Amino acid sequence: MAEDEHDLRRIYCPSLGMMVEFAYCRAAGRQLETGTSGSRRLPCQRLLGCWSARLDVGAFLARTYSPEELAEFASPTTTRLERLYAAASRASEGGETG
C-alpha cells in the first residue's frame, strides 16, 4: 500500500478546530533531517488518538516510517512555553535583547 493511500480521508481536528485530511495529519509533526535525501516530517502527535477508530494507524506507521523515525515520533515534544523559556534564558545569558 502507498504512503498516501488514506490522504483524502477527513476528520475533525481538535487542535485546529476544523476538518482536515489525513495527508495533513501524517505530515503535521516535527521535521527530521534525513541526511542526503533532505528532510521529512513526522505525523502529528495526536495521530493515534484521532485516527485509530477509523483506520489501522499502527500498521500505517510501521509500513511508512523507520524504527528511528517511530522512536522520534514517540518521544515527547517541547511545549511552546518550554521553547519560549529556553529562548529567554539564552537571551539573558548572552545579553541579547531581541
C-alpha positions in Angstrom: 0.0 0.0 0.0 1.1 3.5 -0.7 2.0 6.1 1.9 -0.8 8.4 0.5 -3.5 5.7 0.5 -5.6 7.4 3.2 -4.7 11.0 2.3 -8.2 12.1 1.2 -10.0 10.8 4.3 -11.2 13.7 6.5 -11.7 14.2 10.2 -12.3 17.0 12.7 -9.0 18.3 14.2 -9.3 19.3 17.8 -6.0 21.2 17.6 -7.1 23.3 14.6 -10.8 23.3 15.2 -11.7 22.3 11.6 -11.9 19.4 9.2 -8.5 18.2 7.9 -7.4 15.4 5.6 -5.2 12.5 6.7 -2.5 14.0 4.4 -2.2 17.0 6.8 -2.1 14.8 9.9 0.6 12.5 8.6 2.9 15.5 7.9 2.0 17.9 10.7 4.6 16.9 13.2 8.3 17.7 13.7 10.7 17.9 10.8 13.5 15.4 10.6 16.7 15.8 8.7 17.3 12.7 6.6 20.8 13.2 5.6 21.5 13.4 1.9 17.8 12.9 0.9 16.7 16.2 2.6 14.1 16.3 5.3 10.8 14.6 6.2 8.0 15.5 8.5 6.7 13.2 11.2 3.0 12.8 11.8 1.0 14.9 14.3 1.4 13.7 17.9 -2.4 13.2 18.1 -2.5 10.8 15.0 -3.1 7.7 17.0 -5.8 9.2 19.2 -7.7 10.9 16.4 -7.5 8.2 13.6 -7.3 4.8 15.4 -11.0 4.3 15.3 -11.1 4.9 11.5 -8.0 3.1 10.2 -5.2 0.9 11.4 -2.8 3.6 12.3 -0.2 1.3 13.8 0.1 -0.7 10.6 0.3 2.5 8.6 3.1 3.9 10.9 5.0 0.6 10.8 4.9 0.5 6.9 5.7 4.1 6.4 8.3 5.0 9.0 11.7 3.6 10.0 12.2 2.4 13.6 14.3 5.5 14.2 11.6 7.8 12.9 9.0 6.0 15.0 11.2 6.4 18.1 11.4 10.2 17.3 7.6 10.3 16.8 7.1 8.6 20.2 9.5 10.9 22.1 7.9 13.9 23.9 7.9 17.2 22.2 8.8 20.5 23.8 5.9 22.8 24.5 5.7 26.4 23.3 6.3 27.6 26.8 9.4 25.5 27.1 10.7 26.9 23.9 10.0 30.5 25.0 11.7 29.9 28.3 14.8 28.4 26.6 14.9 31.4 24.2 14.6 33.9 27.1 17.3 32.1 29.0 19.7 32.1 26.1 19.0 35.8 25.5 19.6 36.8 29.2 22.8 34.8 29.3 24.1 36.3 26.1 22.9 39.8 26.9 20.7 39.8 23.8 17.6 41.9 23.8 15.7 40.9 20.8 
